[in-house]
């Protein structure tokens, strides 16, 4: 459970956002403050006397995904992704490559090239082959 008091305190302390393997309530304050919260769902239900801090800076499981201290957690309107610290450099390099290729494809399509041709020219389908993983 996550609610307005936790949102306000986290926001005031400069926390970048919250990922919850549970519920969020008081979404209006999150939106007002621009504080991102990613949760399974949101509705009015209190965590009072039911939620307790168990540990800090230990690996956890969120939505079936292991998240350890030092891992990169990034969320946007499409969801949340976790990059394990040991794969950080490799994944970020690959993400930059994907962005560069996709930008080239968009630019070519804006210039009138057919999408199928732009994808072929810039190797779009080879970006997600097993060799890249």
N, CA, C and O atoms as CSV, one atom per row, in Angstrom:
chain,resi,resn,atom,element,x,y,z
A,1,UNK,N,N,0.837,-1.195,0.000
A,1,UNK,CA,C,0.000,0.000,0.000
A,1,UNK,C,C,0.866,1.237,0.000
A,1,UNK,O,O,1.904,1.296,0.659
A,2,UNK,N,N,0.427,2.207,-0.739
A,2,UNK,CA,C,1.125,3.494,-0.816
A,2,UNK,C,C,0.063,4.564,-0.869
A,2,UNK,O,O,-0.891,4.446,-1.637
A,3,UNK,N,N,0.202,5.606,-0.072
A,3,UNK,CA,C,-0.803,6.660,-0.036
A,3,UNK,C,C,-0.201,8.043,0.012
A,3,UNK,O,O,0.992,8.228,-0.227
A,4,UNK,N,N,-1.049,9.020,0.328
A,4,UNK,CA,C,-0.643,10.420,0.236
A,4,UNK,C,C,0.463,10.814,1.213
A,4,UNK,O,O,1.321,11.626,0.866
A,5,UNK,N,N,0.464,10.263,2.408
A,5,UNK,CA,C,1.512,10.634,3.367
A,5,UNK,C,C,2.869,10.152,2.865
A,5,UNK,O,O,3.842,10.906,2.883
A,6,UNK,N,N,2.935,8.906,2.421
A,6,UNK,CA,C,4.194,8.383,1.881
A,6,UNK,C,C,4.623,9.170,0.644
A,6,UNK,O,O,5.807,9.458,0.473
A,7,UNK,N,N,3.677,9.512,-0.207
A,7,UNK,CA,C,3.987,10.301,-1.399
A,7,UNK,C,C,4.594,11.638,-1.010
A,7,UNK,O,O,5.629,12.036,-1.545
A,8,UNK,N,N,3.955,12.328,-0.086
A,8,UNK,CA,C,4.438,13.653,0.316
A,8,UNK,C,C,5.830,13.581,0.935
A,8,UNK,O,O,6.697,14.390,0.601
A,9,UNK,N,N,6.051,12.629,1.826
A,9,UNK,CA,C,7.353,12.498,2.473
A,9,UNK,C,C,8.434,12.126,1.454
A,9,UNK,O,O,9.514,12.718,1.450
A,10,UNK,N,N,8.147,11.152,0.596
A,10,UNK,CA,C,9.131,10.737,-0.416
A,10,UNK,C,C,9.457,11.893,-1.352
A,10,UNK,O,O,10.623,12.131,-1.666
A,11,UNK,N,N,8.435,12.610,-1.796
A,11,UNK,CA,C,8.636,13.757,-2.692
A,11,UNK,C,C,9.504,14.820,-2.016
A,11,UNK,O,O,10.432,15.348,-2.630
A,12,UNK,N,N,9.208,15.128,-0.772
A,12,UNK,CA,C,9.962,16.138,-0.035
A,12,UNK,C,C,11.428,15.724,0.149
A,12,UNK,O,O,12.316,16.575,0.178
A,13,UNK,N,N,11.674,14.423,0.271
A,13,UNK,CA,C,13.047,13.922,0.443
A,13,UNK,C,C,13.792,13.760,-0.875
A,13,UNK,O,O,14.966,13.390,-0.881
A,14,UNK,N,N,13.123,14.035,-1.989
A,14,UNK,CA,C,13.789,13.967,-3.282
A,14,UNK,C,C,13.829,12.582,-3.903
A,14,UNK,O,O,14.617,12.342,-4.817
A,15,UNK,N,N,12.993,11.659,-3.423
A,15,UNK,CA,C,12.919,10.330,-4.017
A,15,UNK,C,C,12.381,10.481,-5.443
A,15,UNK,O,O,11.435,11.235,-5.672
A,16,UNK,N,N,12.975,9.774,-6.390
A,16,UNK,CA,C,12.618,9.943,-7.800
A,16,UNK,C,C,11.269,9.333,-8.157
A,16,UNK,O,O,10.636,9.776,-9.116
A,17,UNK,N,N,10.815,8.336,-7.418
A,17,UNK,CA,C,9.546,7.687,-7.714
A,17,UNK,C,C,9.445,6.394,-6.929
A,17,UNK,O,O,10.376,6.020,-6.215
A,18,UNK,N,N,8.320,5.711,-7.059
A,18,UNK,CA,C,8.074,4.496,-6.294
A,18,UNK,C,C,7.505,3.406,-7.189
A,18,UNK,O,O,6.611,3.659,-7.997
A,19,UNK,N,N,8.026,2.195,-7.042
A,19,UNK,CA,C,7.491,1.012,-7.715
A,19,UNK,C,C,6.960,0.093,-6.616
A,19,UNK,O,O,7.678,-0.230,-5.670
A,20,UNK,N,N,5.706,-0.324,-6.745
A,20,UNK,CA,C,5.055,-1.112,-5.700
A,20,UNK,C,C,4.525,-2.407,-6.286
A,20,UNK,O,O,3.895,-2.408,-7.343
A,21,UNK,N,N,4.780,-3.505,-5.599
A,21,UNK,CA,C,4.150,-4.772,-5.949
A,21,UNK,C,C,2.880,-4.859,-5.107
A,21,UNK,O,O,2.702,-5.776,-4.305
A,22,UNK,N,N,2.012,-3.887,-5.313
A,22,UNK,CA,C,0.795,-3.748,-4.513
A,22,UNK,C,C,-0.048,-2.607,-5.042
A,22,UNK,O,O,-0.077,-2.340,-6.243
A,23,UNK,N,N,-0.732,-1.939,-4.130
A,23,UNK,CA,C,-1.701,-0.910,-4.499
A,23,UNK,C,C,-1.260,0.485,-4.099
A,23,UNK,O,O,-0.481,0.670,-3.163
A,24,UNK,N,N,-1.774,1.456,-4.825
A,24,UNK,CA,C,-1.573,2.864,-4.509
A,24,UNK,C,C,-2.939,3.517,-4.334
A,24,UNK,O,O,-3.873,3.228,-5.083
A,25,UNK,N,N,-3.049,4.366,-3.377
A,25,UNK,CA,C,-4.262,5.162,-3.210
A,25,UNK,C,C,-3.848,6.633,-3.236
A,25,UNK,O,O,-2.656,6.939,-3.268
A,26,UNK,N,N,-4.789,7.514,-3.224
A,26,UNK,CA,C,-4.500,8.955,-3.223
A,26,UNK,C,C,-3.684,9.364,-4.452
A,26,UNK,O,O,-2.720,10.122,-4.341
A,27,UNK,N,N,-4.071,8.867,-5.598
A,27,UNK,CA,C,-3.358,9.115,-6.847
A,27,UNK,C,C,-3.343,10.602,-7.211
A,27,UNK,O,O,-2.398,11.077,-7.840
A,28,UNK,N,N,-4.369,11.321,-6.821
A,28,UNK,CA,C,-4.458,12.750,-7.163
A,28,UNK,C,C,-3.244,13.521,-6.655
A,28,UNK,O,O,-2.731,14.387,-7.363
A,29,UNK,N,N,-2.778,13.228,-5.456
A,29,UNK,CA,C,-1.605,13.934,-4.926
A,29,UNK,C,C,-0.357,13.569,-5.724
A,29,UNK,O,O,0.477,14.432,-5.997
A,30,UNK,N,N,-0.224,12.305,-6.097
A,30,UNK,CA,C,0.923,11.890,-6.919
A,30,UNK,C,C,0.963,12.719,-8.203
A,30,UNK,O,O,2.013,13.222,-8.601
A,31,UNK,N,N,-0.185,12.850,-8.833
A,31,UNK,CA,C,-0.262,13.613,-10.086
A,31,UNK,C,C,0.008,15.093,-9.852
A,31,UNK,O,O,0.723,15.722,-10.632
A,32,UNK,N,N,-0.551,15.650,-8.796
A,32,UNK,CA,C,-0.360,17.070,-8.481
A,32,UNK,C,C,1.117,17.393,-8.271
A,32,UNK,O,O,1.611,18.416,-8.745
A,33,UNK,N,N,1.817,16.510,-7.557
A,33,UNK,CA,C,3.239,16.732,-7.269
A,33,UNK,C,C,4.154,16.294,-8.411
A,33,UNK,O,O,5.346,16.600,-8.410
A,34,UNK,N,N,3.587,15.570,-9.392
A,34,UNK,CA,C,4.420,15.018,-10.458
A,34,UNK,C,C,5.290,13.882,-9.956
A,34,UNK,O,O,6.373,13.632,-10.485
A,35,UNK,N,N,4.804,13.191,-8.921
A,35,UNK,CA,C,5.552,12.099,-8.309
A,35,UNK,C,C,5.112,10.778,-8.936
A,35,UNK,O,O,3.963,10.371,-8.762
A,36,UNK,N,N,6.012,10.094,-9.669
A,36,UNK,CA,C,5.611,8.852,-10.344
A,36,UNK,C,C,5.509,7.669,-9.380
A,36,UNK,O,O,6.422,7.396,-8.601
A,37,UNK,N,N,4.369,6.978,-9.458
A,37,UNK,CA,C,4.150,5.744,-8.704
A,37,UNK,C,C,3.675,4.694,-9.692
A,37,UNK,O,O,2.721,4.915,-10.438
A,38,UNK,N,N,4.345,3.553,-9.693
A,38,UNK,CA,C,3.974,2.427,-10.546
A,38,UNK,C,C,3.510,1.318,-9.624
A,38,UNK,O,O,4.259,0.869,-8.756
A,39,UNK,N,N,2.270,0.875,-9.811
A,39,UNK,CA,C,1.694,-0.137,-8.922
A,39,UNK,C,C,0.802,-1.079,-9.710
A,39,UNK,O,O,0.483,-0.825,-10.871
A,40,UNK,N,N,0.404,-2.168,-9.067
A,40,UNK,CA,C,-0.488,-3.120,-9.720
A,40,UNK,C,C,-1.839,-2.497,-10.022
A,40,UNK,O,O,-2.459,-2.808,-11.040
A,41,UNK,N,N,-2.292,-1.625,-9.145
A,41,UNK,CA,C,-3.603,-0.995,-9.307
A,41,UNK,C,C,-3.703,0.144,-8.310
A,41,UNK,O,O,-2.782,0.374,-7.527
A,42,UNK,N,N,-4.801,0.843,-8.337
A,42,UNK,CA,C,-5.039,1.901,-7.351
A,42,UNK,C,C,-6.519,1.928,-6.981
A,42,UNK,O,O,-7.394,1.872,-7.844
A,43,UNK,N,N,-6.769,2.014,-5.713
A,43,UNK,CA,C,-8.112,2.234,-5.173
A,43,UNK,C,C,-7.994,2.576,-3.702
A,43,UNK,O,O,-6.923,2.479,-3.102
A,44,UNK,N,N,-9.104,2.972,-3.144
A,44,UNK,CA,C,-9.124,3.393,-1.749
A,44,UNK,C,C,-9.070,2.187,-0.821
A,44,UNK,O,O,-10.052,1.462,-0.666
A,45,UNK,N,N,-7.927,1.989,-0.218
A,45,UNK,CA,C,-7.762,0.970,0.799
A,45,UNK,C,C,-6.560,1.393,1.625
A,45,UNK,O,O,-5.505,1.714,1.080
A,46,UNK,N,N,-6.717,1.391,2.901
A,46,UNK,CA,C,-5.637,1.842,3.763
A,46,UNK,C,C,-4.665,0.709,4.081
A,46,UNK,O,O,-5.041,-0.463,4.123
A,47,UNK,N,N,-3.438,1.078,4.300
A,47,UNK,CA,C,-2.435,0.112,4.738
A,47,UNK,C,C,-2.192,0.217,6.232
A,47,UNK,O,O,-1.361,-0.496,6.796
A,48,UNK,N,N,-2.931,1.118,6.862
A,48,UNK,CA,C,-2.770,1.375,8.291
A,48,UNK,C,C,-2.846,0.086,9.102
A,48,UNK,O,O,-3.789,-0.694,8.965
A,49,UNK,N,N,-1.846,-0.123,9.941
A,49,UNK,CA,C,-1.745,-1.280,10.834
A,49,UNK,C,C,-1.635,-2.611,10.097
A,49,UNK,O,O,-1.727,-3.665,10.726
A,50,UNK,N,N,-1.440,-2.588,8.772
A,50,UNK,CA,C,-1.279,-3.833,8.021
A,50,UNK,C,C,0.055,-3.871,7.285
A,50,UNK,O,O,0.506,-4.950,6.900
A,51,UNK,N,N,0.684,-2.747,7.082
A,51,UNK,CA,C,1.924,-2.680,6.312
A,51,UNK,C,C,3.054,-2.247,7.244
A,51,UNK,O,O,2.936,-1.259,7.969
A,52,UNK,N,N,4.141,-3.000,7.210
A,52,UNK,CA,C,5.289,-2.683,8.049
A,52,UNK,C,C,6.563,-2.806,7.232
A,52,UNK,O,O,6.650,-3.635,6.325
A,53,UNK,N,N,7.545,-1.987,7.550
A,53,UNK,CA,C,8.856,-2.065,6.911
A,53,UNK,C,C,9.551,-3.331,7.380
A,53,UNK,O,O,9.679,-3.563,8.582
A,54,UNK,N,N,9.997,-4.146,6.442
A,54,UNK,CA,C,10.654,-5.403,6.768
A,54,UNK,C,C,12.170,-5.278,6.666
A,54,UNK,O,O,12.889,-5.768,7.537
A,55,UNK,N,N,12.667,-4.626,5.608
A,55,UNK,CA,C,14.111,-4.521,5.406
A,55,UNK,C,C,14.389,-3.391,4.419
A,55,UNK,O,O,13.494,-2.935,3.707
A,56,UNK,N,N,15.636,-2.953,4.389
A,56,UNK,CA,C,16.078,-1.890,3.493
A,56,UNK,C,C,17.372,-2.342,2.822
A,56,UNK,O,O,18.200,-3.006,3.446
A,57,UNK,N,N,17.545,-1.980,1.548
A,57,UNK,CA,C,18.759,-2.299,0.788
A,57,UNK,C,C,19.015,-3.806,0.697
A,57,UNK,O,O,20.140,-4.270,0.877
A,58,UNK,N,N,17.952,-4.555,0.416
A,58,UNK,CA,C,18.052,-6.002,0.188
A,58,UNK,C,C,17.327,-6.322,-1.110
A,58,UNK,O,O,16.447,-5.562,-1.514
A,59,UNK,N,N,17.668,-7.427,-1.781
A,59,UNK,CA,C,16.924,-7.818,-2.986
A,59,UNK,C,C,15.448,-8.078,-2.654
A,59,UNK,O,O,15.113,-8.609,-1.595
A,60,UNK,N,N,14.581,-7.686,-3.593
A,60,UNK,CA,C,13.142,-7.911,-3.458
A,60,UNK,C,C,12.610,-8.457,-4.773
A,60,UNK,O,O,13.303,-8.444,-5.790
A,61,UNK,N,N,11.389,-8.930,-4.742
A,61,UNK,CA,C,10.713,-9.371,-5.954
A,61,UNK,C,C,9.509,-8.461,-6.167
A,61,UNK,O,O,8.655,-8.326,-5.290
A,62,UNK,N,N,9.454,-7.842,-7.338
A,62,UNK,CA,C,8.339,-6.966,-7.688
A,62,UNK,C,C,7.749,-7.487,-8.989
A,62,UNK,O,O,8.409,-7.486,-10.028
A,63,UNK,N,N,6.517,-7.927,-8.920
A,63,UNK,CA,C,5.874,-8.474,-10.106
A,63,UNK,C,C,6.606,-9.684,-10.664
A,63,UNK,O,O,6.589,-9.921,-11.872
A,64,UNK,N,N,7.245,-10.448,-9.794
A,64,UNK,CA,C,7.975,-11.626,-10.233
A,64,UNK,C,C,9.373,-11.335,-10.761
A,64,UNK,O,O,10.045,-12.238,-11.261
A,65,UNK,N,N,9.819,-10.087,-10.656
A,65,UNK,CA,C,11.145,-9.698,-11.138
A,65,UNK,C,C,12.028,-9.359,-9.934
A,65,UNK,O,O,11.618,-8.611,-9.046
A,66,UNK,N,N,13.231,-9.912,-9.914
A,66,UNK,CA,C,14.170,-9.636,-8.825
A,66,UNK,C,C,14.776,-8.255,-9.026
A,66,UNK,O,O,15.239,-7.919,-10.115
A,67,UNK,N,N,14.768,-7.464,-7.963
A,67,UNK,CA,C,15.365,-6.129,-7.979
A,67,UNK,C,C,16.320,-6.049,-6.792
A,67,UNK,O,O,15.920,-6.261,-5.648
A,68,UNK,N,N,17.582,-5.743,-7.074
A,68,UNK,CA,C,18.604,-5.673,-6.030
A,68,UNK,C,C,19.120,-4.240,-5.906
A,68,UNK,O,O,19.026,-3.458,-6.852
A,69,UNK,N,N,19.661,-3.900,-4.745
A,69,UNK,CA,C,20.271,-2.574,-4.608
A,69,UNK,C,C,21.302,-2.351,-5.708
A,69,UNK,O,O,22.120,-3.229,-5.983
A,70,UNK,N,N,21.264,-1.190,-6.332
A,70,UNK,CA,C,22.194,-0.861,-7.416
A,70,UNK,C,C,21.641,-1.114,-8.800
A,70,UNK,O,O,22.186,-0.605,-9.780
A,71,UNK,N,N,20.558,-1.897,-8.910
A,71,UNK,CA,C,19.930,-2.117,-10.206
A,71,UNK,C,C,19.291,-0.819,-10.690
A,71,UNK,O,O,18.935,0.045,-9.887
A,72,UNK,N,N,19.150,-0.690,-11.996
A,72,UNK,CA,C,18.472,0.467,-12.578
A,72,UNK,C,C,16.999,0.112,-12.732
A,72,UNK,O,O,16.659,-0.924,-13.302
A,73,UNK,N,N,16.134,0.973,-12.225
A,73,UNK,CA,C,14.691,0.806,-12.364
A,73,UNK,C,C,14.182,2.044,-13.075
A,73,UNK,O,O,14.359,3.163,-12.593
A,74,UNK,N,N,13.541,1.842,-14.234
A,74,UNK,CA,C,13.064,2.973,-15.044
A,74,UNK,C,C,11.614,2.735,-15.395
A,74,UNK,O,O,11.253,1.666,-15.887
A,75,UNK,N,N,10.786,3.726,-15.143
A,75,UNK,CA,C,9.377,3.614,-15.461
A,75,UNK,C,C,8.896,4.789,-16.287
A,75,UNK,O,O,9.405,5.903,-16.165
A,76,UNK,N,N,7.904,4.526,-17.134
A,76,UNK,CA,C,7.234,5.576,-17.882
A,76,UNK,C,C,5.792,5.140,-18.095
A,76,UNK,O,O,5.327,4.203,-17.447
A,77,UNK,N,N,5.094,5.797,-18.983
A,77,UNK,CA,C,3.681,5.508,-19.198
A,77,UNK,C,C,3.429,4.084,-19.693
A,77,UNK,O,O,2.311,3.581,-19.585
A,78,UNK,N,N,4.454,3.435,-20.233
A,78,UNK,CA,C,4.306,2.079,-20.745
A,78,UNK,C,C,4.589,0.998,-19.712
A,78,UNK,O,O,4.264,-0.168,-19.937
A,79,UNK,N,N,5.187,1.363,-18.586
A,79,UNK,CA,C,5.484,0.373,-17.553
A,79,UNK,C,C,6.843,0.590,-16.927
A,79,UNK,O,O,7.398,1.687,-16.986
A,80,UNK,N,N,7.379,-0.467,-16.323
A,80,UNK,CA,C,8.634,-0.394,-15.583
A,80,UNK,C,C,9.574,-1.480,-16.096
A,80,UNK,O,O,9.147,-2.597,-16.390
A,81,UNK,N,N,10.851,-1.142,-16.199
A,81,UNK,CA,C,11.870,-2.115,-16.586
A,81,UNK,C,C,12.971,-2.084,-15.527
A,81,UNK,O,O,13.276,-1.035,-14.960
A,82,UNK,N,N,13.564,-3.257,-15.270
A,82,UNK,CA,C,14.666,-3.371,-14.322
A,82,UNK,C,C,15.879,-3.889,-15.079
A,82,UNK,O,O,15.800,-4.891,-15.790
A,83,UNK,N,N,16.999,-3.200,-14.920
A,83,UNK,CA,C,18.258,-3.636,-15.519
A,83,UNK,C,C,19.194,-4.003,-14.377
A,83,UNK,O,O,19.549,-3.158,-13.556
A,84,UNK,N,N,19.588,-5.261,-14.333
A,84,UNK,CA,C,20.506,-5.689,-13.284
A,84,UNK,C,C,21.822,-4.952,-13.435
A,84,UNK,O,O,22.304,-4.751,-14.549
A,85,UNK,N,N,22.397,-4.552,-12.323
A,85,UNK,CA,C,23.631,-3.770,-12.303
A,85,UNK,C,C,24.720,-4.399,-13.170
A,85,UNK,O,O,25.442,-3.687,-13.868
A,86,UNK,N,N,24.844,-5.726,-13.132
A,86,UNK,CA,C,25.906,-6.396,-13.888
A,86,UNK,C,C,25.737,-6.283,-15.397
A,86,UNK,O,O,26.704,-6.457,-16.138
A,87,UNK,N,N,24.514,-5.991,-15.868
A,87,UNK,CA,C,24.259,-5.871,-17.307
A,87,UNK,C,C,24.057,-4.426,-17.752
A,87,UNK,O,O,23.753,-4.172,-18.918
A,88,UNK,N,N,24.221,-3.489,-16.840
A,88,UNK,CA,C,23.916,-2.083,-17.106
A,88,UNK,C,C,24.586,-1.560,-18.373
A,88,UNK,O,O,23.902,-1.046,-19.258
A,89,UNK,N,N,25.888,-1.679,-18.478
A,89,UNK,CA,C,26.605,-1.107,-19.620
A,89,UNK,C,C,26.163,-1.754,-20.928
A,89,UNK,O,O,25.940,-1.059,-21.919
A,90,UNK,N,N,26.036,-3.066,-20.937
A,90,UNK,CA,C,25.645,-3.788,-22.151
A,90,UNK,C,C,24.242,-3.391,-22.605
A,90,UNK,O,O,24.015,-3.145,-23.790
A,91,UNK,N,N,23.311,-3.331,-21.671
A,91,UNK,CA,C,21.925,-2.986,-22.014
A,91,UNK,C,C,21.829,-1.531,-22.472
A,91,UNK,O,O,21.139,-1.240,-23.449
A,92,UNK,N,N,22.502,-0.627,-21.792
A,92,UNK,CA,C,22.432,0.788,-22.185
A,92,UNK,C,C,23.073,1.019,-23.557
A,92,UNK,O,O,22.570,1.822,-24.342
A,93,UNK,N,N,24.175,0.325,-23.851
A,93,UNK,CA,C,24.780,0.424,-25.186
A,93,UNK,C,C,23.802,-0.067,-26.252
A,93,UNK,O,O,23.637,0.564,-27.296
A,94,UNK,N,N,23.158,-1.199,-25.975
A,94,UNK,CA,C,22.183,-1.759,-26.924
A,94,UNK,C,C,20.999,-0.807,-27.102
A,94,UNK,O,O,20.531,-0.612,-28.224
A,95,UNK,N,N,20.511,-0.214,-26.011
A,95,UNK,CA,C,19.383,0.714,-26.096
A,95,UNK,C,C,19.736,1.934,-26.945
A,95,UNK,O,O,18.900,2.429,-27.701
A,96,UNK,N,N,20.969,2.418,-26.823
A,96,UNK,CA,C,21.402,3.544,-27.655
A,96,UNK,C,C,21.426,3.156,-29.125
A,96,UNK,O,O,21.041,3.945,-29.988
A,97,UNK,N,N,21.878,1.941,-29.410
A,97,UNK,CA,C,21.898,1.456,-30.792
A,97,UNK,C,C,20.479,1.373,-31.354
A,97,UNK,O,O,20.233,1.793,-32.485
A,98,UNK,N,N,19.552,0.836,-30.574
A,98,UNK,CA,C,18.150,0.735,-31.010
A,98,UNK,C,C,17.586,2.124,-31.275
A,98,UNK,O,O,16.927,2.336,-32.293
A,99,UNK,N,N,17.830,3.063,-30.385
A,99,UNK,CA,C,17.330,4.427,-30.552
A,99,UNK,C,C,17.884,5.061,-31.818
A,99,UNK,O,O,17.145,5.704,-32.564
A,100,UNK,N,N,19.174,4.886,-32.069
A,100,UNK,CA,C,19.800,5.452,-33.267
A,100,UNK,C,C,19.166,4.881,-34.531
A,100,UNK,O,O,18.826,5.628,-35.448
A,101,UNK,N,N,19.007,3.566,-34.582
A,101,UNK,CA,C,18.416,2.926,-35.762
A,101,UNK,C,C,16.962,3.369,-35.934
A,101,UNK,O,O,16.545,3.695,-37.045
A,102,UNK,N,N,16.196,3.384,-34.859
A,102,UNK,CA,C,14.793,3.793,-34.968
A,102,UNK,C,C,14.664,5.251,-35.401
A,102,UNK,O,O,13.751,5.587,-36.155
A,103,UNK,N,N,15.560,6.120,-34.938
A,103,UNK,CA,C,15.552,7.523,-35.378
A,103,UNK,C,C,15.831,7.618,-36.882
A,103,UNK,O,O,15.201,8.412,-37.580
A,104,UNK,N,N,16.767,6.816,-37.377
A,104,UNK,CA,C,17.078,6.805,-38.810
A,104,UNK,C,C,15.882,6.321,-39.626
A,104,UNK,O,O,15.585,6.867,-40.688
A,105,UNK,N,N,15.204,5.302,-39.128
A,105,UNK,CA,C,14.020,4.770,-39.820
A,105,UNK,C,C,12.919,5.834,-39.869
A,105,UNK,O,O,12.310,6.052,-40.917
A,106,UNK,N,N,12.668,6.488,-38.748
A,106,UNK,CA,C,11.639,7.542,-38.720
A,106,UNK,C,C,11.974,8.669,-39.713
A,106,UNK,O,O,11.112,9.149,-40.449
A,107,UNK,N,N,13.244,9.070,-39.708
A,107,UNK,CA,C,13.665,10.152,-40.608
A,107,UNK,C,C,13.491,9.736,-42.073
A,107,UNK,O,O,13.021,10.526,-42.892
A,108,UNK,N,N,13.865,8.509,-42.397
A,108,UNK,CA,C,13.708,8.022,-43.770
A,108,UNK,C,C,12.231,7.952,-44.157
A,108,UNK,O,O,11.863,8.304,-45.278
A,109,UNK,N,N,11.388,7.499,-43.232
A,109,UNK,CA,C,9.938,7.427,-43.505
A,109,UNK,C,C,9.353,8.819,-43.692
A,109,UNK,O,O,8.485,9.019,-44.542
A,110,UNK,N,N,9.821,9.782,-42.903
A,110,UNK,CA,C,9.355,11.170,-43.077
A,110,UNK,C,C,9.766,11.719,-44.443
A,110,UNK,O,O,9.078,12.560,-45.022
A,111,UNK,N,N,10.892,11.231,-44.941
A,111,UNK,CA,C,11.381,11.661,-46.244
A,111,UNK,C,C,10.727,10.955,-47.413
A,111,UNK,O,O,11.058,11.218,-48.569
A,112,UNK,N,N,9.791,10.052,-47.114
A,112,UNK,CA,C,9.038,9.400,-48.175
A,112,UNK,C,C,9.391,7.941,-48.425
A,112,UNK,O,O,8.728,7.279,-49.223
A,113,UNK,N,N,10.412,7.430,-47.765
A,113,UNK,CA,C,10.769,6.027,-47.962
A,113,UNK,C,C,9.690,5.141,-47.338
A,113,UNK,O,O,9.161,5.453,-46.271
A,114,UNK,N,N,9.374,4.045,-48.007
A,114,UNK,CA,C,8.422,3.089,-47.449
A,114,UNK,C,C,9.009,2.479,-46.181
A,114,UNK,O,O,10.211,2.223,-46.106
A,115,UNK,N,N,8.163,2.251,-45.199
A,115,UNK,CA,C,8.616,1.735,-43.912
A,115,UNK,C,C,9.348,0.402,-44.056
A,115,UNK,O,O,10.382,0.193,-43.422
A,116,UNK,N,N,8.829,-0.485,-44.871
A,116,UNK,CA,C,9.463,-1.784,-45.057
A,116,UNK,C,C,10.883,-1.624,-45.613
A,116,UNK,O,O,11.784,-2.374,-45.238
A,117,UNK,N,N,11.079,-0.663,-46.492
A,117,UNK,CA,C,12.407,-0.412,-47.056
A,117,UNK,C,C,13.338,0.223,-46.021
A,117,UNK,O,O,14.510,-0.144,-45.923
A,118,UNK,N,N,12.817,1.163,-45.260
A,118,UNK,CA,C,13.640,1.813,-44.231
A,118,UNK,C,C,14.089,0.794,-43.182
A,118,UNK,O,O,15.245,0.797,-42.759
A,119,UNK,N,N,13.185,-0.059,-42.778
A,119,UNK,CA,C,13.550,-1.088,-41.796
A,119,UNK,C,C,14.630,-2.012,-42.356
A,119,UNK,O,O,15.570,-2.377,-41.650
A,120,UNK,N,N,14.491,-2.382,-43.609
A,120,UNK,CA,C,15.478,-3.255,-44.242
A,120,UNK,C,C,16.831,-2.546,-44.350
A,120,UNK,O,O,17.865,-3.123,-44.013
A,121,UNK,N,N,16.821,-1.311,-44.813
A,121,UNK,CA,C,18.059,-0.560,-45.011
A,121,UNK,C,C,18.844,-0.382,-43.715
A,121,UNK,O,O,20.074,-0.451,-43.711
A,122,UNK,N,N,18.132,-0.153,-42.623
A,122,UNK,CA,C,18.821,0.125,-41.360
A,122,UNK,C,C,18.903,-1.078,-40.420
A,122,UNK,O,O,19.295,-0.935,-39.262
A,123,UNK,N,N,18.536,-2.258,-40.913
A,123,UNK,CA,C,18.703,-3.484,-40.138
A,123,UNK,C,C,17.819,-3.593,-38.916
A,123,UNK,O,O,18.234,-4.107,-37.877
A,124,UNK,N,N,16.601,-3.107,-39.045
A,124,UNK,CA,C,15.672,-3.073,-37.911
A,124,UNK,C,C,15.454,-4.450,-37.285
A,124,UNK,O,O,15.515,-4.587,-36.063
A,125,UNK,N,N,15.207,-5.446,-38.087
A,125,UNK,CA,C,14.869,-6.762,-37.548
A,125,UNK,C,C,16.069,-7.475,-36.920
A,125,UNK,O,O,15.886,-8.409,-36.139
A,126,UNK,N,N,17.265,-7.058,-37.241
A,126,UNK,CA,C,18.439,-7.677,-36.625
A,126,UNK,C,C,18.732,-7.101,-35.239
A,126,UNK,O,O,19.590,-7.616,-34.522
A,127,UNK,N,N,18.025,-6.038,-34.861
A,127,UNK,CA,C,18.272,-5.414,-33.559
A,127,UNK,C,C,17.891,-6.315,-32.391
A,127,UNK,O,O,18.488,-6.223,-31.319
A,128,UNK,N,N,16.918,-7.171,-32.586
A,128,UNK,CA,C,16.423,-7.974,-31.467
A,128,UNK,C,C,16.675,-9.471,-31.666
A,128,UNK,O,O,15.880,-10.307,-31.239
A,129,UNK,N,N,17.762,-9.784,-32.301
A,129,UNK,CA,C,18.119,-11.198,-32.482
A,129,UNK,C,C,18.802,-11.709,-31.218
A,129,UNK,O,O,19.233,-10.918,-30.380
A,130,UNK,N,N,18.898,-13.004,-31.082
A,130,UNK,CA,C,19.517,-13.615,-29.906
A,130,UNK,C,C,20.961,-13.163,-29.715
A,130,UNK,O,O,21.439,-13.090,-28.583
A,131,UNK,N,N,21.658,-12.860,-30.805
A,131,UNK,CA,C,23.063,-12.426,-30.685
A,131,UNK,C,C,23.179,-11.139,-29.887
A,131,UNK,O,O,24.213,-10.894,-29.266
A,132,UNK,N,N,22.126,-10.300,-29.891
A,132,UNK,CA,C,22.156,-9.027,-29.177
A,132,UNK,C,C,21.910,-9.213,-27.682
A,132,UNK,O,O,22.299,-8.364,-26.879
A,133,UNK,N,N,21.275,-10.302,-27.310
A,133,UNK,CA,C,20.860,-10.486,-25.912
A,133,UNK,C,C,21.998,-10.929,-25.047
A,133,UNK,O,O,21.818,-11.129,-23.846
